[in-house]
Amino acid sequence: MSSTTRVVIIGAGFAGLEAAKILRSTPGINVTLVDRHPYQLFSPLLYQVATGGLPEDDIAYPVRAAIPGITFVRGEVVRVDPRKHQVLLFDGQRLEYDQLVIATGSVGTTFGIPGVEENALQMKDIAQARGIKQRLLTNYEEVQEGRLPREALRVVVAGGGPTGVEVSGAVAELQRGIAREYPQIARYANVTLVEAGPRLLPSFTPESSEHAREELQELGVIVKLDCAVDRMYERDVHLKSGEILHAGTVIWSAGVAAPELWSDIAMTGPSRRVLVDEFLHVPGVPDVWVVGDTAAFSDDGTILPMVAPVAMQQGRHVARNIAAQVQGRLLSPFRYTDKGQMATIGRRRAVVETPGGKRLHGTAAWLAWLALHVAYLAGGRNRASVLADWGWNYLTWGGGPRRAVID
């Protein structure tokens, strides 16, 4: 190994950026960060871009500005060769590494349900969020002009986790705000949230799950529990119960998985996540670490969820372990600190749970959700812009960012 340790980090998400922030200031380490996009995406707010609550540049921040002092390479990783310690990019470029950190996040998964891939809209990147927004708003114009049936204003959201709950509430509020512009057809718009399990937000307590259901129903969302999707067509969602839901927009938020790429170099577990040891190292694969959604780390027998707090803590921990290894110190095992969970449902509607068992609902929970998400955003301009947009939307029921849609 050379006097300077070359660390390559694949992925500029929460985990990758946290690792890069620590390693860039560690003596004797040179950091190269690789991502297909030149920006850090604040994915927890993607649903607000999809429903017109925020412009897309509010949740994207240039990687080079976020992490100065490192080498950033924009590229698509197609293969890793652990034997040669090389990362191969789509354009043929090869990156040499001494230590490799895989922080590639997750992708949507359809569980093999027929028609989902072809007909449902997913929400894992800016382009997909933009597509949802375009569909939602265009359908109003098409129905108004008689080019689409009234059923095209119906929206079905599949998956009752935090993303499904948040997007359902946001769509319901969008429909309420846009009703004054399309008074003749607004009554035909609705949102149906379909969850295969017995309750929404399954990682939350039953009390918070029930509160979320009640709040969504107050917003006009039709909530269907114990209803699994059987198959989909262009305008129809077929449930295993035999019920058919007609819709112009179907949003799929029912599941995610790690990218398929890593099954070639490591053992994988549920949702294709790479199995790692207590140090977040890939067993039997020298100098390769995996963090965030891509890692299957078991804490007391339970694999940690695919959420930002886990990714951020793991990114920081791996960076410290790499620094320790370079400096000849012992590695430390990873221990996750649970800081609670939260989900927003709409304006002044949210649920927050703390590790101590405290639960917040309503306005207090909503304000806590707002504060945390603003704090985690990269860049002062982004924070100021998001606050301004949220303030305007609160006073006017929206109308700003969503008007940016053009043909």
C-alpha positions as CSV (number, residue, x, y, z in Angstrom):
1,M,0.0,0.0,0.0
2,S,1.3,3.5,-0.9
3,S,2.0,6.2,1.7
4,T,-1.3,7.8,0.7
5,T,-4.3,5.6,1.1
6,R,-6.7,5.9,-1.8
7,V,-10.3,5.7,-0.7
8,V,-13.1,5.4,-3.4
9,I,-16.6,6.0,-2.2
10,I,-19.4,4.9,-4.6
11,G,-22.6,6.9,-4.0
12,A,-23.1,10.5,-3.0
13,G,-26.1,9.9,-0.8
14,F,-26.4,10.3,3.0
15,A,-23.9,7.6,3.8
16,G,-21.4,8.4,1.1
17,L,-21.3,12.1,1.9
18,E,-20.9,11.5,5.7
19,A,-18.0,9.2,5.0
20,A,-16.3,11.7,2.7
21,K,-16.7,14.6,5.1
22,I,-14.6,12.8,7.7
23,L,-12.1,11.2,5.4
24,R,-11.2,14.4,3.5
25,S,-9.7,15.9,6.6
26,T,-7.8,12.7,7.6
27,P,-4.0,12.9,7.0
28,G,-2.7,10.4,4.6
29,I,-6.0,9.7,2.8
30,N,-7.0,10.7,-0.7
31,V,-10.8,10.5,-1.3
32,T,-12.5,10.0,-4.7
33,L,-16.3,10.1,-4.7
34,V,-18.2,8.6,-7.6
35,D,-21.9,9.1,-8.5
36,R,-24.0,9.1,-11.6
37,H,-25.4,12.5,-10.7
38,P,-23.4,15.7,-9.9
39,Y,-25.7,16.6,-7.0
40,Q,-26.6,15.3,-3.6
41,L,-30.3,14.4,-3.6
42,F,-32.3,15.0,-0.4
43,S,-34.6,12.1,-1.1
44,P,-36.9,12.5,1.9
45,L,-38.5,15.5,0.2
46,L,-38.8,13.9,-3.3
47,Y,-42.5,13.5,-2.7
48,Q,-42.9,17.3,-2.4
49,V,-41.3,17.8,-5.8
50,A,-43.6,15.1,-7.2
51,T,-46.7,16.9,-5.8
52,G,-45.6,20.5,-6.6
53,G,-44.7,21.6,-3.1
54,L,-41.1,22.3,-3.9
55,P,-39.1,23.0,-7.0
56,E,-36.6,20.3,-7.7
57,D,-33.5,22.4,-7.3
58,D,-34.4,23.0,-3.6
59,I,-33.6,19.4,-2.8
60,A,-30.5,18.9,-5.0
61,Y,-27.1,20.4,-4.0
62,P,-23.9,20.2,-6.1
63,V,-21.6,17.5,-4.7
64,R,-18.5,19.5,-5.5
65,A,-19.8,22.4,-3.3
66,A,-21.0,20.1,-0.6
67,I,-17.6,18.3,-0.2
68,P,-14.7,20.5,-1.3
69,G,-11.3,19.1,-1.1
70,I,-12.1,15.7,-2.6
71,T,-12.0,14.3,-6.2
72,F,-15.5,13.9,-7.6
73,V,-16.1,11.7,-10.6
74,R,-19.4,11.7,-12.3
75,G,-19.9,8.2,-13.7
76,E,-21.8,4.9,-13.7
77,V,-20.1,2.0,-11.9
78,V,-20.6,-1.2,-13.8
79,R,-18.2,-3.5,-12.0
80,V,-15.8,-3.8,-9.0
81,D,-12.8,-6.1,-9.2
82,P,-11.7,-6.7,-5.6
83,R,-8.7,-8.8,-6.7
84,K,-7.2,-5.9,-8.7
85,H,-8.7,-3.2,-6.4
86,Q,-10.3,-1.5,-9.3
87,V,-13.7,0.2,-9.9
88,L,-14.8,0.1,-13.6
89,L,-17.0,2.8,-14.9
90,F,-19.4,2.7,-17.9
91,D,-17.1,4.9,-20.0
92,G,-14.2,2.5,-19.5
93,Q,-12.4,4.5,-16.8
94,R,-10.8,2.5,-14.1
95,L,-10.3,3.8,-10.6
96,E,-7.7,2.3,-8.3
97,Y,-8.5,2.0,-4.6
98,D,-6.9,0.8,-1.4
99,Q,-10.2,1.0,0.5
100,L,-13.6,0.9,-1.1
101,V,-16.9,2.2,0.4
102,I,-20.1,1.1,-1.3
103,A,-22.9,3.5,-0.5
104,T,-25.2,3.1,-3.4
105,G,-28.5,3.4,-1.6
106,S,-31.6,1.6,-2.9
107,V,-33.8,1.2,-5.9
108,G,-37.5,0.6,-6.3
109,T,-38.6,-3.0,-6.4
110,T,-41.9,-4.4,-7.8
111,F,-41.8,-7.8,-6.1
112,G,-42.4,-9.3,-9.6
113,I,-46.1,-8.1,-9.6
114,P,-47.2,-8.1,-13.3
115,G,-47.7,-4.7,-14.8
116,V,-46.1,-2.6,-12.0
117,E,-42.9,-1.9,-13.9
118,E,-44.7,-0.8,-17.0
119,N,-47.6,1.2,-15.5
120,A,-46.8,2.5,-12.1
121,L,-44.7,5.6,-11.4
122,Q,-41.9,5.3,-8.9
123,M,-40.2,8.0,-6.9
124,K,-36.5,7.3,-6.4
125,D,-34.9,10.2,-8.3
126,I,-35.6,13.7,-9.7
127,A,-36.7,12.5,-13.1
128,Q,-39.3,10.1,-11.6
129,A,-40.6,12.8,-9.3
130,R,-40.8,15.2,-12.2
131,G,-42.8,12.6,-14.1
132,I,-45.3,12.2,-11.3
133,K,-45.8,15.9,-11.1
134,Q,-46.3,16.1,-14.9
135,R,-48.8,13.3,-14.9
136,L,-50.9,14.8,-12.0
137,L,-51.1,18.2,-13.4
138,T,-51.5,17.3,-17.1
139,N,-54.4,15.0,-16.3
140,Y,-56.4,18.0,-15.1
141,E,-56.0,19.7,-18.4
142,E,-56.8,16.6,-20.4
143,V,-59.9,15.9,-18.4
144,Q,-61.0,19.5,-18.6
145,E,-60.7,19.5,-22.4
146,G,-62.5,16.1,-22.7
147,R,-59.5,14.2,-23.9
148,L,-59.4,11.9,-20.9
149,P,-62.2,10.4,-18.8
150,R,-63.0,11.7,-15.3
151,E,-61.4,8.6,-13.8
152,A,-58.0,10.0,-14.9
153,L,-58.2,12.3,-11.9
154,R,-58.1,9.4,-9.5
155,V,-54.7,8.6,-7.9
156,V,-53.8,5.2,-6.4
157,V,-50.7,5.0,-4.1
158,A,-49.5,1.5,-3.4
159,G,-47.6,1.1,-0.1
160,G,-48.4,2.4,3.4
161,G,-45.0,3.1,4.7
162,P,-43.7,6.7,5.4
163,T,-43.3,7.5,1.7
164,G,-46.8,6.2,0.8
165,V,-48.4,8.1,3.7
166,E,-46.6,11.3,2.9
167,V,-47.3,11.3,-0.8
168,S,-50.9,10.4,-0.3
169,G,-51.4,13.4,2.0
170,A,-49.5,15.7,-0.3
171,V,-51.6,14.6,-3.3
172,A,-54.8,15.1,-1.3
173,E,-53.7,18.6,-0.4
174,L,-52.6,19.3,-4.0
175,Q,-56.1,18.3,-5.2
176,R,-57.7,20.6,-2.6
177,G,-55.5,23.5,-3.7
178,I,-56.1,23.0,-7.4
179,A,-59.9,22.6,-7.1
180,R,-60.5,26.3,-7.5
181,E,-58.9,26.3,-10.9
182,Y,-61.0,23.4,-12.2
183,P,-64.3,23.7,-10.3
184,Q,-66.2,21.7,-12.9
185,I,-64.1,18.6,-12.5
186,A,-62.5,18.8,-9.1
187,R,-65.1,16.6,-7.4
188,Y,-63.9,13.6,-9.5
189,A,-60.4,13.7,-8.1
190,N,-59.5,11.4,-5.2
191,V,-56.6,9.5,-3.7
192,T,-56.7,5.8,-2.6
193,L,-53.8,4.4,-0.5
194,V,-53.5,0.6,-0.7
195,E,-51.5,-1.3,2.0
196,A,-51.0,-5.0,1.9
197,G,-50.5,-5.2,5.7
198,P,-53.0,-4.6,8.6
199,R,-51.9,-1.1,9.3
200,L,-50.1,2.0,7.9
201,L,-46.6,2.8,9.1
202,P,-45.8,-0.7,10.3
203,S,-42.5,0.4,12.0
204,F,-44.4,2.8,14.2
205,T,-46.6,2.0,17.2
206,P,-50.2,1.0,16.5
207,E,-51.4,4.2,18.1
208,S,-49.4,6.3,15.6
209,S,-50.5,4.1,12.7
210,E,-54.1,4.6,13.6
211,H,-53.6,8.4,14.0
212,A,-52.0,8.5,10.5
213,R,-55.0,6.6,9.1
214,E,-57.5,9.0,10.7
215,E,-55.6,12.1,9.5
216,L,-55.4,10.8,6.0
217,Q,-59.1,10.1,5.9
218,E,-59.8,13.6,7.2
219,L,-58.0,14.8,4.1
220,G,-60.2,12.7,2.0
221,V,-57.8,9.8,1.3
222,I,-59.4,6.4,0.9
223,V,-57.3,4.0,2.9
224,K,-57.5,0.3,2.1
225,L,-55.7,-2.1,4.5
226,D,-55.0,-5.8,4.1
227,C,-55.3,-5.2,0.3
228,A,-52.4,-6.5,-1.8
229,V,-51.9,-5.6,-5.4
230,D,-52.3,-8.5,-7.7
231,R,-51.5,-6.9,-11.1
232,M,-51.7,-3.6,-12.9
233,Y,-52.8,-2.3,-16.3
234,E,-52.5,1.2,-17.8
235,R,-55.6,2.6,-16.1
236,D,-56.5,-0.2,-13.6
237,V,-55.1,-1.6,-10.4
238,H,-56.3,-5.1,-9.6
239,L,-56.3,-6.2,-6.0
240,K,-56.0,-9.8,-4.8
241,S,-59.5,-9.4,-3.2
242,G,-60.9,-9.0,-6.8
243,E,-61.5,-5.3,-6.5
244,I,-60.5,-3.1,-9.4
245,L,-59.4,0.4,-8.8
246,H,-59.5,2.8,-11.8
247,A,-56.9,5.5,-11.9
248,G,-55.1,7.9,-14.1
249,T,-52.0,8.0,-11.9
250,V,-50.5,5.0,-9.9
251,I,-47.6,5.8,-7.6
252,W,-45.6,2.8,-6.4
253,S,-44.0,3.2,-2.9
254,A,-44.4,-0.4,-1.7
255,G,-40.8,-1.5,-1.6
256,V,-37.1,-0.9,-2.2
257,A,-34.0,-3.1,-2.6
258,A,-30.3,-2.7,-3.0
259,P,-28.9,-2.6,-6.6
260,E,-28.3,-5.9,-8.2
261,L,-24.6,-5.1,-9.0
262,W,-23.1,-6.3,-5.7
263,S,-24.4,-9.8,-5.7
264,D,-21.3,-10.7,-7.8
265,I,-18.8,-9.8,-5.2
266,A,-20.6,-10.5,-1.9
267,M,-23.2,-12.5,-0.1
268,T,-26.6,-10.8,-0.1
269,G,-29.6,-11.1,2.2
270,P,-33.2,-9.8,2.1
271,S,-33.9,-7.1,-0.5
272,R,-30.5,-7.9,-2.1
273,R,-28.7,-6.1,0.7
274,V,-25.0,-7.0,1.2
275,L,-24.2,-9.0,4.4
276,V,-21.6,-7.2,6.4
277,D,-19.8,-8.0,9.7
278,E,-19.9,-5.9,12.9
279,F,-17.4,-3.4,11.4
280,L,-19.5,-3.0,8.2
281,H,-16.8,-4.8,6.3
282,V,-17.7,-7.4,3.6
283,P,-16.5,-10.8,5.0
284,G,-13.8,-12.4,2.8
285,V,-13.5,-9.4,0.5
286,P,-10.4,-7.4,1.4
287,D,-10.8,-3.6,1.9
288,V,-14.5,-3.3,0.9
289,W,-17.0,-1.8,3.2
290,V,-20.8,-1.3,2.7
291,V,-23.0,1.3,4.3
292,G,-26.6,2.6,4.1
293,D,-29.5,1.0,2.3
294,T,-27.1,-1.4,0.5
295,A,-25.9,-2.9,3.7
296,A,-27.7,-5.7,5.7
297,F,-26.4,-5.0,9.2
298,S,-28.1,-7.0,11.9
299,D,-28.6,-5.3,15.2
300,D,-29.7,-7.7,17.9
301,G,-31.0,-10.1,15.3
302,T,-32.9,-7.5,13.3
303,I,-31.6,-5.9,10.1
304,L,-31.6,-2.2,10.4
305,P,-34.1,-0.3,8.3
306,M,-33.3,1.5,5.0
307,V,-33.6,5.1,6.4
308,A,-31.3,8.2,6.4
309,P,-30.3,8.1,10.1
310,V,-28.9,4.6,9.7
311,A,-27.0,5.5,6.6
312,M,-25.5,8.7,8.1
313,Q,-24.3,6.9,11.2
314,Q,-22.8,4.0,9.2
315,G,-21.1,6.4,6.8
316,R,-19.4,8.2,9.7
317,H,-18.5,4.9,11.4
318,V,-16.8,3.4,8.4
319,A,-14.8,6.6,7.8
320,R,-13.5,6.4,11.4
321,N,-12.7,2.7,11.0
322,I,-10.8,3.4,7.7
323,A,-8.9,6.2,9.4
324,A,-8.1,3.9,12.4
325,Q,-6.8,1.2,10.1
326,V,-4.6,3.6,8.2
327,Q,-3.2,4.9,11.5
328,G,-2.7,1.4,12.9
329,R,-5.4,1.5,15.5
330,L,-8.0,-1.1,16.3
331,L,-11.4,-1.1,14.5
332,S,-14.6,-0.6,16.5
333,P,-17.9,-2.4,15.9
334,F,-20.9,-0.4,14.7
335,R,-23.7,0.3,17.2
336,Y,-26.8,2.1,15.9
337,T,-28.2,4.9,18.1
338,D,-32.0,5.1,17.5
339,K,-33.1,8.7,17.4
340,G,-36.7,8.0,16.7
341,Q,-38.8,8.2,13.5
342,M,-41.3,10.6,12.0
343,A,-43.7,11.0,9.1
344,T,-45.7,14.0,7.9
345,I,-49.2,13.6,6.6
346,G,-50.1,17.2,5.7
347,R,-50.1,20.7,7.0
348,R,-50.0,20.5,10.8
349,R,-50.4,16.8,10.5
350,A,-47.5,14.4,11.4
351,V,-46.4,11.6,13.7
352,V,-43.2,11.6,15.7
353,E,-41.9,8.8,18.0
354,T,-38.8,9.1,20.2
355,P,-36.6,6.2,21.5
356,G,-38.0,7.0,25.0
357,G,-41.5,6.1,23.9
358,K,-42.7,9.7,23.6
359,R,-45.2,10.3,20.8
360,L,-46.1,13.6,19.2
361,H,-49.0,14.1,16.9
362,G,-50.5,17.1,15.1
363,T,-48.9,20.6,15.0
364,A,-46.0,19.9,17.4
365,A,-45.0,16.8,15.4
366,W,-45.3,18.7,12.1
367,L,-43.1,21.6,13.4
368,A,-40.5,19.0,14.6
369,W,-40.6,17.4,11.2
370,L,-40.1,20.7,9.4
371,A,-37.2,21.7,11.7
372,L,-35.3,18.4,11.3
373,H,-35.6,18.3,7.5
374,V,-34.5,21.9,7.1
375,A,-31.5,21.2,9.4
376,Y,-30.4,18.3,7.3
377,L,-30.7,20.1,3.9
378,A,-27.3,21.0,2.4
379,G,-26.6,24.6,1.6
380,G,-28.0,27.8,3.1
381,R,-29.7,28.8,-0.1
382,N,-31.6,25.5,-0.2
383,R,-32.8,25.9,3.4
384,A,-34.0,29.5,2.8
385,S,-35.7,28.6,-0.4
386,V,-37.5,25.6,1.2
387,L,-38.7,27.7,4.1
388,A,-40.0,30.4,1.7
389,D,-41.8,27.8,-0.4
390,W,-43.3,26.1,2.6
391,G,-44.5,29.4,4.0
392,W,-46.1,30.4,0.8
393,N,-47.8,27.1,0.3
394,Y,-49.1,27.2,3.9
395,L,-50.7,30.6,3.3
396,T,-52.0,30.0,-0.2
397,W,-52.5,26.2,-0.4
398,G,-49.8,26.0,-3.0
399,G,-49.6,27.3,-6.5
400,G,-45.9,28.3,-6.9
401,P,-43.6,25.5,-7.8
402,R,-46.2,23.4,-9.4
403,R,-46.8,26.1,-12.1
404,A,-43.4,25.3,-13.5
405,V,-44.8,22.4,-15.4
406,I,-44.6,23.0,-19.2
407,D,-45.6,21.0,-22.2
